[in-house]
Amino acid sequence: MERCDVDGCEAEADKISRLSPEGFLVGTGNKAYSFREAYKRFRYCSHHHNELMKSVWSRVNEKGDKSDDHVAPTAI
């Protein structure tokens, strides 16, 4: 099995996500005809996947000013 993609983590990955460790979609740079082909895949252990989901959810769920310069997790 492969290792978690979070720097310094030696745990085995048991989750696959299209979100990078920073919480964004990362394009493959290739011509793509589907979502699967368009974005890179990342592997996470359960701990880091849960932390990533909490981070993304809190960023999306904040009641702050939505007109700031922060891009959405799915921004291209």
C-alpha positions as CSV (number, residue, x, y, z in Angstrom):
1,M,0.0,0.0,0.0
2,E,1.1,3.6,-0.6
3,R,2.0,6.2,2.0
4,C,0.0,9.3,2.9
5,D,0.9,12.3,0.7
6,V,1.1,14.7,3.6
7,D,4.8,15.7,4.2
8,G,6.4,13.8,7.0
9,C,3.5,11.2,7.4
10,E,4.6,7.6,7.3
11,A,1.2,6.1,7.7
12,E,-0.4,4.0,5.0
13,A,-2.9,5.8,2.9
14,D,-6.4,4.4,3.0
15,K,-8.3,7.3,1.4
16,I,-8.0,8.8,-2.1
17,S,-9.1,12.4,-2.8
18,R,-8.8,15.0,-5.6
19,L,-8.1,17.6,-3.0
20,S,-4.4,18.5,-2.4
21,P,-3.0,18.7,1.1
22,E,-3.7,22.4,0.9
23,G,-7.3,21.7,0.1
24,F,-7.4,22.6,-3.6
25,L,-8.0,20.8,-6.9
26,V,-4.8,20.5,-8.9
27,G,-5.0,20.1,-12.6
28,T,-3.0,17.4,-14.4
29,G,-2.1,19.7,-17.2
30,N,-3.3,17.1,-19.7
31,K,-6.2,17.4,-22.1
32,A,-9.0,15.9,-20.2
33,Y,-12.5,14.7,-21.1
34,S,-13.6,14.0,-17.6
35,F,-13.3,15.2,-14.0
36,R,-11.2,12.1,-13.2
37,E,-8.7,12.9,-15.9
38,A,-8.6,16.6,-15.2
39,Y,-7.3,16.5,-11.6
40,K,-4.5,14.8,-9.8
41,R,-5.2,12.2,-7.1
42,F,-3.8,12.4,-3.6
43,R,-3.6,9.6,-1.0
44,Y,-4.3,10.2,2.7
45,C,-4.3,8.2,6.0
46,S,-7.6,8.5,7.8
47,H,-6.2,11.1,10.3
48,H,-5.0,13.5,7.6
49,H,-8.1,13.0,5.4
50,N,-10.3,14.0,8.4
51,E,-8.1,17.0,9.1
52,L,-8.3,18.0,5.4
53,M,-12.1,17.7,5.3
54,K,-12.4,19.8,8.5
55,S,-10.1,22.5,7.1
56,V,-12.0,22.7,3.8
57,W,-15.4,22.7,5.5
58,S,-14.4,25.4,7.9
59,R,-13.1,27.6,5.0
60,V,-16.3,27.1,3.0
61,N,-18.6,27.4,6.0
62,E,-17.1,30.6,7.4
63,K,-19.6,33.5,7.7
64,G,-16.9,36.0,6.8
65,D,-16.8,38.3,3.9
66,K,-17.2,36.2,0.7
67,S,-15.7,39.0,-1.5
68,D,-12.2,38.4,-0.3
69,D,-9.3,37.0,-2.4
70,H,-9.6,33.5,-1.2
71,V,-10.5,31.1,-3.9
72,A,-13.0,28.2,-3.6
73,P,-11.5,24.7,-3.0
74,T,-12.7,23.8,-6.5
75,A,-11.2,26.9,-8.3
76,I,-9.2,26.1,-11.4
